[in-house]
Amino acid sequence: MTHSPALVAIDLGADSCRVSLLQGQQESATPTISIVHRFPNAPWVPDSAEGPTGIRWNLERMCEELLAALHACAECAPEGIAGIGVTGWAVDYVRLDASGQPLAPPFCYRDPRTNAAVAAVHDRIPAEQLYAQTGVQIQPLNTIYQLYADKLAGVPADAPWVNLPEYILHWLGAPRVAEFTNATHTALVAPDTRTWSDEIFSALGLDRGAAPELVASGTSLGHLRADLRRIPAFADTQLIAPACHDTASALAGIPAHPSRQPGNWAYISSGTWSLIGMVLAESRRSPEACALGFTNLGAVGGGVLFHRGIPGMWLLRQCLNTWEAERGWSLVELIAESRSLPASHTLLDLDDPAFIPPGNMPARINEQRRRQGSMLLSEEPDAAPLYANLIFRSLANRYATVLADITRLTGQRPQRLCVVGGANRNDYLNDLTAAATGIPVERCAVESSTLGNFAVQLARLGQRTDGVTAEAIAEHARTLADAPIIA
């Protein structure tokens, strides 16, 4: 029995990264997805007195883990590997030297270096004008502010940069590119022309030549670097830019269904961040949309992801990190304990910028409650269920207000709410969300970004033309929807 070549999906996450292998893509077999390797990831503060400072990502360690995972994939796939695609979070990037090597470990979007850059950028381009030009939510973490922070710090303006998922493709042998869905998060892309905005680059004095070439989702970027091609399984492997932004990839992984027609459904990408929105045909860049914090980002197939981002399970994860040394709570335990607790009279303001940096989250939650005039919570580990219940209920309430804003801004009320991402396993949060929004919640795949990654790769490999269509991607997503995932 012959086997079709396998595929590899690399999914970078701010909390954990995973490498998955798709095998059995043929009529006579059911495809299977194996998570070959998963490793933790977290913002990192280098401890060397003479090295880089600030909150960064340990890129060297990340690449070591990925290289080991790729070797494991090759051993698992004697039939050969046809493609590798990479997805991940947006906004962060790697600066390169003349030889294409990183100048330094990349900054994490949570680093406060952008605080001064935001004001400096808006001195040149007012926030409302920038939003009207790009449709991207005004947030200090956006690439535009990070690049300007580089400028203020004296980083050479002409030093090439590339966003993290595309950097991994580049490290594997691809040219330096920016996949469109990921590039839209930079707030440097003009949505009407779908190109880099020369006007914004010029107004800010940023070097347009340092930006990567824009490419569409599903672009083939050539073969792996020479040392990996010597491994038989990788001899003919193509590097493919899927939807490099993990949310766009996750939505590409939701199979088309008659109940989910355009304008009929909304989504929550639930993980470290919660992103609540709808897929639209055109962007919404009104002053009200700007004031409410909505963003317009690229979707696979040419649509627009119109959504609002809020801190999600980040708050709970930071609480657990604070208590881990004293007591290790599991999410399953916390959900079970939370269900038996009453609702809090005062919910959290999840848009509080104090929640963005890493650190002692229980203390910051109490600081907000102090300002609200609410009773303070114990900051001891035994109080974890109280914090979890407060966070879950605050999230459900905020989902409801965001969806109400979307209905008013678009004139469309969704009939279904599709939840993707790791936190969609939280049935308690899903129940709270359905109750708060009045919209039935449909739990989609936990690993939806992986499914979308594979669906775009399959569409690329099955096409003889340059582009991949949304219809082809949806067809492959339907094929993969029932594929067993072996952890």
C-alpha positions as CSV (number, residue, x, y, z in Angstrom):
1,M,0.0,0.0,0.0
2,T,1.5,3.4,-1.0
3,H,1.2,6.5,1.1
4,S,0.8,10.1,0.1
5,P,3.6,12.3,1.4
6,A,3.0,13.8,4.9
7,L,2.7,17.4,5.9
8,V,4.2,19.3,8.9
9,A,2.4,22.1,10.8
10,I,4.4,24.3,13.1
11,D,2.2,26.4,15.4
12,L,4.0,28.9,17.6
13,G,2.2,30.0,20.7
14,A,3.0,32.5,23.4
15,D,2.4,29.8,26.1
16,S,3.4,26.7,24.1
17,C,4.5,25.6,20.7
18,R,3.6,22.4,18.9
19,V,4.7,20.5,15.8
20,S,2.2,18.3,14.1
21,L,2.3,15.7,11.4
22,L,-0.5,14.9,9.0
23,Q,-0.4,11.4,7.4
24,G,-2.8,9.2,5.4
25,Q,-4.0,11.8,2.9
26,Q,-5.5,9.4,0.3
27,E,-8.9,8.0,-0.6
28,S,-8.3,4.6,1.0
29,A,-7.3,5.8,4.4
30,T,-8.5,8.2,7.1
31,P,-6.0,11.0,7.7
32,T,-4.5,11.2,11.1
33,I,-2.8,14.1,12.9
34,S,0.0,13.4,15.4
35,I,1.3,16.1,17.7
36,V,5.0,15.0,17.4
37,H,6.4,17.6,19.8
38,R,5.0,20.3,22.2
39,F,7.2,22.5,24.3
40,P,6.4,25.4,26.7
41,N,7.1,29.0,25.6
42,A,6.9,32.2,27.6
43,P,8.2,35.8,27.6
44,W,11.9,35.7,28.7
45,V,14.1,38.3,30.4
46,P,17.8,37.5,29.7
47,D,19.8,37.4,32.8
48,S,23.2,38.4,31.3
49,A,24.4,41.8,32.5
50,E,26.1,42.4,29.2
51,G,23.5,41.0,27.0
52,P,20.2,42.2,25.7
53,T,17.7,43.7,28.1
54,G,13.9,43.8,28.2
55,I,11.1,41.2,27.8
56,R,12.1,39.0,24.9
57,W,11.6,35.6,23.3
58,N,14.2,32.9,23.6
59,L,14.5,32.4,19.9
60,E,17.6,30.2,20.1
61,R,15.8,27.7,22.4
62,M,12.7,27.8,20.2
63,C,14.8,26.9,17.1
64,E,16.5,24.1,18.9
65,E,13.2,22.6,19.9
66,L,11.8,22.9,16.4
67,L,14.9,21.3,14.8
68,A,14.5,18.3,17.1
69,A,10.8,18.1,16.3
70,L,11.5,18.1,12.5
71,H,14.0,15.3,12.9
72,A,11.3,13.4,14.8
73,C,8.8,14.1,12.0
74,A,11.2,12.7,9.4
75,E,11.6,9.5,11.4
76,C,7.8,9.1,11.6
77,A,7.2,9.8,7.9
78,P,9.2,7.4,5.7
79,E,6.8,8.2,2.9
80,G,8.3,11.7,2.7
81,I,7.1,15.1,3.8
82,A,5.5,17.3,1.1
83,G,5.2,20.6,2.9
84,I,5.9,22.6,6.1
85,G,3.8,25.6,7.1
86,V,4.3,27.9,10.1
87,T,1.7,29.9,12.0
88,G,2.0,31.9,15.2
89,W,1.1,35.1,17.0
90,A,1.4,38.4,15.2
91,V,3.2,41.8,15.8
92,D,6.6,40.5,17.0
93,Y,9.6,40.3,14.6
94,V,13.2,39.5,14.3
95,R,15.8,42.1,13.1
96,L,18.5,40.6,10.9
97,D,22.1,41.5,10.2
98,A,23.8,41.6,6.8
99,S,24.2,37.8,6.8
100,G,20.6,37.1,7.7
101,Q,21.2,36.2,11.3
102,P,19.2,37.7,14.2
103,L,20.7,40.9,15.6
104,A,19.4,40.0,19.0
105,P,16.6,37.9,20.6
106,P,13.3,39.4,19.5
107,F,11.3,41.6,21.8
108,C,8.1,40.4,23.2
109,Y,5.0,42.5,22.6
110,R,4.6,42.9,26.4
111,D,7.8,44.9,26.7
112,P,7.0,48.5,27.8
113,R,9.5,50.0,25.4
114,T,6.6,51.0,23.1
115,N,5.0,53.3,25.6
116,A,7.0,56.3,24.4
117,A,6.8,55.2,20.8
118,V,3.0,55.4,20.8
119,A,2.9,59.1,21.6
120,A,5.7,59.8,19.1
121,V,3.9,58.0,16.3
122,H,0.7,59.8,17.0
123,D,2.5,63.1,17.0
124,R,3.2,62.4,13.3
125,I,0.0,60.4,12.5
126,P,-3.0,61.0,14.8
127,A,-4.5,57.8,16.1
128,E,-7.9,58.4,14.4
129,Q,-6.1,59.0,11.1
130,L,-3.9,55.9,11.4
131,Y,-7.0,53.8,12.1
132,A,-8.8,55.3,9.1
133,Q,-5.8,54.4,6.9
134,T,-5.2,50.8,8.2
135,G,-8.3,49.7,10.3
136,V,-6.0,48.2,12.9
137,Q,-6.9,48.5,16.6
138,I,-4.6,51.1,18.3
139,Q,-2.5,49.0,20.7
140,P,1.0,49.6,22.0
141,L,2.0,46.1,21.0
142,N,1.4,46.7,17.3
143,T,4.5,46.3,15.1
144,I,4.3,49.9,13.9
145,Y,5.1,51.1,17.5
146,Q,7.7,48.4,18.0
147,L,9.6,49.5,14.9
148,Y,9.4,53.1,16.0
149,A,10.7,52.1,19.4
150,D,13.7,50.6,17.5
151,K,14.1,53.9,15.8
152,L,14.1,55.8,19.1
153,A,16.6,53.3,20.5
154,G,19.0,53.9,17.6
155,V,18.6,50.5,15.9
156,P,19.8,50.9,12.3
157,A,16.7,51.9,10.2
158,D,17.8,49.7,7.3
159,A,18.2,46.5,9.4
160,P,15.8,44.0,7.7
161,W,13.0,42.6,9.8
162,V,10.6,39.7,9.5
163,N,7.7,38.6,11.7
164,L,8.3,35.5,13.9
165,P,6.3,32.8,11.9
166,E,7.9,33.9,8.7
167,Y,11.3,34.1,10.4
168,I,11.0,30.4,11.2
169,L,10.3,29.7,7.5
170,H,13.3,31.9,6.6
171,W,15.4,30.0,9.1
172,L,14.3,26.8,7.3
173,G,15.4,28.1,3.9
174,A,12.7,30.4,2.6
175,P,13.2,34.0,1.4
176,R,12.3,36.8,3.8
177,V,8.5,37.4,3.3
178,A,5.5,38.7,5.1
179,E,2.4,36.6,4.6
180,F,-0.6,38.9,4.1
181,T,-2.9,37.9,7.1
182,N,0.1,38.3,9.5
183,A,1.3,41.5,7.8
184,T,-2.0,43.3,8.4
185,H,-1.3,43.2,12.2
186,T,1.6,45.5,11.7
187,A,-0.6,48.6,11.1
188,L,1.6,49.3,8.1
189,V,-0.6,47.7,5.3
190,A,-3.1,49.8,3.3
191,P,-6.3,47.6,3.2
192,D,-7.6,49.1,-0.1
193,T,-4.4,48.2,-2.0
194,R,-3.4,45.3,0.2
195,T,0.2,46.5,0.0
196,W,2.7,48.2,2.4
197,S,1.6,51.8,2.9
198,D,4.4,54.0,1.6
199,E,2.6,57.0,3.1
200,I,2.9,55.6,6.6
201,F,6.5,54.5,6.2
202,S,7.3,58.0,4.9
203,A,5.4,59.9,7.6
204,L,7.3,57.9,10.3
205,G,10.7,57.9,8.7
206,L,10.8,54.1,8.7
207,D,12.8,52.4,6.0
208,R,10.5,50.8,3.5
209,G,13.4,48.7,2.2
210,A,13.7,46.9,5.5
211,A,10.2,45.5,5.2
212,P,9.8,41.9,3.8
213,E,8.0,41.2,0.5
214,L,4.3,40.7,0.9
215,V,2.9,37.3,-0.2
216,A,-0.5,35.7,-0.2
217,S,-1.7,32.9,2.0
218,G,-0.7,29.6,0.4
219,T,2.4,30.9,-1.3
220,S,5.1,28.3,-2.0
221,L,8.5,29.5,-0.8
222,G,10.8,26.9,-2.2
223,H,12.6,24.0,-0.6
224,L,14.3,23.5,2.7
225,R,17.9,24.5,3.4
226,A,20.6,22.1,2.2
227,D,21.4,20.4,5.5
228,L,17.7,19.3,6.0
229,R,17.3,18.3,2.4
230,R,19.9,15.6,2.9
231,I,17.4,13.8,5.2
232,P,15.4,11.5,2.8
233,A,12.0,12.6,4.1
234,F,12.8,16.2,3.4
235,A,14.3,15.8,-0.1
236,D,11.3,17.3,-1.9
237,T,9.7,19.3,0.9
238,Q,8.2,22.6,0.0
239,L,8.1,25.5,2.5
240,I,4.6,27.0,2.4
241,A,3.3,30.2,3.9
242,P,-0.2,29.2,5.2
243,A,-2.2,31.9,7.0
244,C,0.8,32.7,9.2
245,H,-1.3,34.5,11.7
246,D,-2.7,31.8,14.0
247,T,-6.2,33.3,14.3
248,A,-6.6,33.5,10.5
249,S,-5.4,29.9,10.3
250,A,-7.8,28.8,13.1
251,L,-10.7,30.3,11.2
252,A,-9.5,28.7,8.0
253,G,-9.7,25.4,10.0
254,I,-13.4,25.8,10.6
255,P,-15.1,23.7,7.9
256,A,-17.8,25.3,5.8
257,H,-21.3,24.4,7.0
258,P,-24.8,25.5,5.8
259,S,-25.5,27.1,9.2
260,R,-22.4,29.2,8.9
261,Q,-23.0,31.5,6.0
262,P,-21.3,34.9,5.8
263,G,-22.7,37.3,8.4
264,N,-24.5,34.4,10.1
265,W,-21.9,33.4,12.6
266,A,-19.3,35.0,14.9
267,Y,-16.1,33.5,16.4
268,I,-14.1,33.6,19.6
269,S,-10.5,32.6,19.3
270,S,-10.0,31.7,22.9
271,G,-6.5,31.3,24.3
272,T,-3.9,33.7,25.8
273,W,-5.9,36.4,24.1
274,S,-9.6,36.3,23.3
275,L,-10.5,37.6,19.9
276,I,-14.3,38.1,19.3
277,G,-15.5,38.9,15.8
278,M,-17.0,38.1,12.5
279,V,-15.7,37.5,9.0
280,L,-16.7,40.4,6.7
281,A,-16.4,41.2,3.1
282,E,-15.1,44.7,3.7
283,S,-13.4,46.5,6.5
284,R,-15.2,48.8,9.0
285,R,-13.0,51.8,9.8
286,S,-15.5,54.2,11.3
287,P,-14.6,56.5,14.2
288,E,-16.9,54.5,16.4
289,A,-15.2,51.2,15.5
290,C,-11.9,52.9,16.3
291,A,-13.2,54.2,19.7
292,L,-14.5,50.7,20.6
293,G,-11.1,49.1,19.8
294,F,-12.1,47.0,16.8
295,T,-9.5,45.8,14.3
296,N,-9.7,44.8,10.6
297,L,-7.2,42.1,9.7
298,G,-6.6,39.8,6.7
299,A,-8.5,36.6,6.3
300,V,-7.8,33.6,4.1
301,G,-9.6,34.0,0.8
302,G,-9.6,37.8,0.8
303,G,-12.1,38.6,3.6
304,V,-11.7,40.7,6.7
305,L,-11.5,39.5,10.3
306,F,-13.4,42.2,12.2
307,H,-12.8,41.7,15.9
308,R,-11.9,43.0,19.3
309,G,-9.1,41.6,21.3
310,I,-9.1,41.3,25.1
311,P,-6.8,39.5,27.5
312,G,-8.1,36.0,27.8
313,M,-6.7,33.1,29.7
314,W,-3.6,35.2,30.2
315,L,-5.0,36.5,33.5
316,L,-5.6,33.0,34.9
317,R,-2.2,31.7,33.6
318,Q,-0.4,34.6,35.4
319,C,-2.3,33.9,38.6
320,L,-1.3,30.2,38.4
321,N,2.3,31.1,37.7
322,T,2.3,33.2,40.9
323,W,1.0,30.3,43.0
324,E,2.7,27.4,41.2
325,A,5.6,27.0,43.8
326,E,3.1,26.7,46.6
327,R,0.3,24.7,45.0
328,G,-0.2,23.5,41.5
329,W,-3.9,23.9,40.4
330,S,-5.0,22.2,37.2
331,L,-7.5,23.9,34.9
332,V,-9.9,21.0,35.3
333,E,-9.9,21.4,39.1
334,L,-10.5,25.2,38.8
335,I,-13.4,24.8,36.4
336,A,-15.0,22.2,38.7
337,E,-14.6,24.4,41.8
338,S,-15.7,27.5,40.0
339,R,-19.1,26.0,38.9
340,S,-20.2,25.9,42.6
341,L,-19.3,29.5,43.3
342,P,-21.8,32.4,43.2
343,A,-21.4,35.2,40.7
344,S,-19.3,38.2,41.7
345,H,-21.1,41.5,42.2
346,T,-18.3,43.3,40.5
347,L,-16.6,42.0,37.3
348,L,-13.2,42.9,36.0
349,D,-12.5,45.5,33.5
350,L,-10.5,43.3,31.1
351,D,-9.3,46.3,29.0
352,D,-7.2,47.6,31.9
353,P,-3.7,48.0,30.6
354,A,-2.3,46.9,34.0
355,F,-3.2,43.4,33.0
356,I,-0.9,43.3,30.0
357,P,2.6,42.8,31.5
358,P,3.6,39.5,33.1
359,G,3.9,39.3,36.9
360,N,1.8,39.1,40.0
361,M,-1.7,39.0,38.6
362,P,-3.6,38.4,41.9
363,A,-2.2,41.7,43.2
364,R,-3.1,43.6,40.1
365,I,-6.7,42.2,40.1
366,N,-6.9,43.3,43.7
367,E,-5.6,46.7,42.8
368,Q,-8.4,47.1,40.3
369,R,-11.0,45.8,42.9
370,R,-9.6,48.4,45.3
371,R,-10.3,51.2,42.8
372,Q,-13.8,49.7,42.2
373,G,-14.5,49.7,45.9
374,S,-15.0,45.9,45.9
375,M,-14.0,43.5,48.5
376,L,-10.4,42.3,48.1
377,L,-9.6,38.6,47.5
378,S,-7.1,36.6,49.4
379,E,-3.9,36.3,47.3
380,E,-3.1,32.9,48.7
381,P,-3.2,29.8,46.5
382,D,-6.4,28.4,48.1
383,A,-8.3,31.4,46.7
384,A,-7.6,30.3,43.1
385,P,-11.2,29.1,42.4
386,L,-12.4,32.6,43.3
387,Y,-10.1,34.2,40.8
388,A,-11.0,31.7,38.1
389,N,-14.7,32.2,38.6
390,L,-14.2,36.0,38.5
391,I,-12.1,35.8,35.3
392,F,-14.5,33.3,33.5
393,R,-17.6,35.5,34.3
394,S,-15.8,38.7,33.3
395,L,-14.8,37.1,30.0
396,A,-18.4,35.9,29.2
397,N,-19.7,39.4,30.1
398,R,-17.1,41.1,27.9
399,Y,-17.8,38.7,25.0
400,A,-21.5,39.7,25.2
401,T,-20.8,43.5,25.1
402,V,-18.3,43.0,22.2
403,L,-20.9,41.0,20.2
404,A,-23.5,43.6,20.9
405,D,-21.1,46.3,19.5
406,I,-20.4,44.1,16.4
407,T,-24.2,43.8,15.7
408,R,-24.6,47.5,15.9
409,L,-21.6,48.3,13.8
410,T,-22.3,45.7,11.1
411,G,-26.1,45.5,11.2
412,Q,-25.7,41.7,11.4
413,R,-26.6,39.6,14.5
414,P,-24.8,36.2,14.4
415,Q,-26.9,33.0,14.9
416,R,-24.0,30.8,16.0
417,L,-20.8,31.4,18.0
418,C,-17.9,29.2,17.0
419,V,-15.2,28.9,19.6
420,V,-11.7,27.8,18.6
421,G,-8.5,27.5,20.5
422,G,-7.2,25.8,23.7
423,A,-9.7,27.5,26.0
424,N,-12.7,26.2,24.1
425,R,-12.4,23.0,26.3
426,N,-13.7,25.1,29.2
427,D,-17.3,24.0,29.2
428,Y,-18.1,26.3,32.1
429,L,-16.9,29.3,30.2
430,N,-18.8,28.2,27.1
431,D,-22.0,27.9,29.2
432,L,-21.4,31.3,30.7
433,T,-20.8,32.7,27.3
434,A,-24.0,31.2,25.8
435,A,-26.0,32.6,28.7
436,A,-24.5,36.1,28.5
437,T,-24.7,36.5,24.8
438,G,-28.0,34.6,24.1
439,I,-26.2,32.9,21.2
440,P,-25.7,29.1,20.9
441,V,-22.0,28.2,21.3
442,E,-20.4,25.7,19.0
443,R,-17.2,24.2,20.2
444,C,-14.9,23.7,17.2
445,A,-11.5,22.1,17.1
446,V,-9.0,22.9,19.9
447,E,-6.2,22.6,17.4
448,S,-8.1,24.6,14.7
449,S,-5.0,26.7,13.8
450,T,-3.2,23.4,13.0
451,L,-6.2,22.2,10.8
452,G,-6.1,25.6,9.0
453,N,-2.4,25.3,8.5
454,F,-2.8,21.9,6.9
455,A,-5.8,22.9,4.9
456,V,-3.9,25.8,3.3
457,Q,-0.9,23.6,2.5
458,L,-3.2,21.0,0.9
459,A,-4.9,23.6,-1.2
460,R,-1.5,24.9,-2.3
461,L,-0.1,21.5,-3.2
462,G,-3.3,20.6,-5.1
463,Q,-3.3,23.8,-7.2
464,R,-1.5,24.3,-10.4
465,T,-2.1,28.0,-10.5
466,D,-0.5,30.6,-8.4
467,G,-3.3,31.3,-5.9
468,V,-5.3,29.2,-3.5
469,T,-9.0,29.7,-3.2
470,A,-11.2,29.9,-0.1
471,E,-13.3,27.1,-1.5
472,A,-10.4,24.7,-1.9
473,I,-9.3,25.5,1.7
474,A,-12.8,24.9,3.1
475,E,-13.0,21.6,1.2
476,H,-9.8,20.4,2.8
477,A,-10.9,21.7,6.2
478,R,-14.0,19.5,5.9
479,T,-11.8,16.5,5.1
480,L,-9.7,17.2,8.2
481,A,-12.5,18.0,10.6
482,D,-12.9,14.4,11.7
483,A,-9.3,13.4,11.6
484,P,-8.2,11.9,14.9
485,I,-5.5,13.9,16.7
486,I,-3.0,11.8,18.5
487,A,-1.2,13.8,21.3
